[in-house]
């Protein structure tokens, strides 16, 4: 019987992104995203070069957003309620909604989106 060859996964990086924000915004999060690590990770950069990182934890069913202009040092927690203490523009809200839907598998209706994300 022939031995079946198992394909090896390359350990190369897919995406490396430099911080665009000033020192006063703090150090950006050091997010390592690996398949099977129990998280969903999303990245967004708007046309003003503001950077956002979304991280969803499947175990706690909780999301975290880091926004460079808000201060990398002040992550915002999202757990079924509108994020507090931060204002997202319309495009950021669309991105955040897509991240949430992708991570959770929940299709958000407009009214639910408004209640969860305030927009």
N, C-alpha and C positions, 0 to 999 in steps of 0.2 A: 504494500500500500504506500503510495507516494505521500511524503510529508507535505502538509499544507503550509505555504509561506504566508506569514502575517506581515502586512504592510506596517512600516514604522511611521510614526507621526513626526514630522519635522518640528524641531523645538525653536524655530525662528520666530521673531516678533512679526506681527502683522502691522501694527501701527504705533508710532512714537510721535508724540505731539509736544512741542515746546510751549511753555507758559508765556502768554502775551501780556500779563498783568504786571503792574509796578510792585516793588518790594512791600509797600504798605498794605497790599492785598493779602500778604502772607504767602506761605509755602503751599503750592497746590497739593492735592491729595495724591498719594502714591498708590494708585489702584492697579492691582494685578488681576487681570481677568483670565481665568483658565476654565476650560470646559469641565463641567462637573464639580466646580468649587462651591456650588450652592447659591450663586449670584447671577444676576443679569446686569450688564453694564452698558451704558449708552453715553455718547459724547456729542456735544453740539457746540457749534461756533456760529454766532450770528454775523451779519454784514458789518458790524462795528467791532469785530474781533473779540467780543465778550465770549468767554468759554464757560461751559457748564458740563458737569459730569453727573450722571444718574447711576445709582447703584441700588438694586433691589435684592433683598435677602429673602430667599424662598422659605427659610425656616421661620423667621419672625414675621413674614408677610409685611415687611416694612421697607419703604424706599428712603433713600438719602440723596439730596441734591447739593452739590457744591457749585457755587456761582462765583467766578473770579471777582467780578465787580462788587459782589455782596461781601466778599472777604472769604478766601479759601478756608480761613480758620473757623468760619461759622456755618457748618453744614446744616441743612434744613431737613427735618424728618417729615416724611409723608406716610401716614398710616390711615388711609380712608378718610382723611379730612383735608381741608385746604391748607397748604403750607402757610405757616405763620411767620411774620416778620420779614417778608421778602415780596417784592412785586415782580411778576413775570410779564413780559410783553406778549402780544398775541402769538407770534411765531414760537417763542419759548414755550408757551402753553400747549401749542400743537405738538411740539417735540416731546414735551413731558407726558402728554396724553398718550402718544404713540409708544413711548417707553413703558408706561404703566400697562397699557394693553398688551404689549409684547411680553412683558415679564409675567403678568398674571393670567393672560389668556382671556381676560374679561373685556368684552366690547362695551365701552362706556357710551351710554346715550347722552344726548346734549344736556339734559337736566341733571344727570348723575355727574357728568363732567363738571358742570358748574358747581355742584355741591362739593365735589372732591377737590377740584383745582381752582375754584373761584372764577372761572372764565368760561 
